[in-house]
Amino acid sequence: RTQTVTLTAGDETLYNREVELDQDETVLVNETYNATEDSGPQVEVTIESEDDRDVERVAVVESKGTEDSPYLVADVDDLQAMNEEPDAYYVLTNDIDASETEEWNDGAGFDPINEFTGTFDGQGHEISGLTVDRPDEDEVGLFGVVENAAIENVHFTEATIAGASGTGVVGDIEGGVIEDVTIENSTVEGAGNVGAVVGIATEGTTLSNLTINDNVIVDGTGYAVGGLVGATYYDVTVTNAHSAADVSSDGWAVGGLIGDLYETDVTSVTTSGHVHGEAGYVGGIVGANFQSVETPSEIRDATAS
């Protein structure tokens, strides 16, 4: 019989070998890393039978949290551990089932990653079942406060996020980029500044290629609630975005895409969800649009249906 032995680290294949095995032979991998002065970390690959033992040593990529050697996030515990180095580079290596977070922290769920200034690349993978239930806390989400960071290439499904002011997958982003993010079958609830992707975005943030699919509910009790983002202030760019979220709030400034915007450029966006506001300033794309004389907002190629 033939068996292929493959070792990978992220996208890099470290070792790939096809071996012929008799019935009594097995392939063993020694998970203990070994290192010498002349070599970096290695792992042993052993092909063993009663009569023979073939051992090979294979170099292992050691993640350093840098752009060239990002930390590998393989499960929900790795995801939570990002709080320990919020300035590092991270990549998802596979889909993550985060449903166990519903029971974490006495029901409060995932502890938001705060003061994040690094890069998070989902590599197109999915995070499902994330729970963040902190209705009395501000800046709540997978990420709490983000500054000059990049969050990209990730899909969320069956997320439940509840906070106070600044609630979304990202609670508050101050500069940086969020791109290529999709959300479906999820609920985001908060007081003010509530959006499926971002609660509040400021200071030169770019939001692009974002999709909120059907069966997403965004619900607020206060000011600035939007299907994509609650509020955008000061040199924010939103481009190539769609929201099918159902959006509602007891307060004012409620929009299918953005609740309240100021000094923001919006281009190539669509919405198709229901929008409901109790107090006023309600719109299919934008709820409230307060203008700056020096830097007025612009909305181009926008459609609500």
Salt bridges, closest charged atoms under 4 A:
GLU44 OE2 - ARG57 NH2 2.96
GLU48 OE2 - ARG53 NH1 1.97
ASP54 OD2 - ARG17 NH2 3.13
GLU56 OE2 - ARG17 NH1 2.19
ASP95 OD1 - HIS125 ND1 3.42
GLU126 OE1 - HIS155 NE2 3.49
GLU137 OE2 - ARG134 NH1 3.25
GLU184 OE2 - HIS155 NE2 3.30
GLU278 OE2 - HIS276 NE2 2.91
GLU298 OE1 - ARG300 NH1 2.32
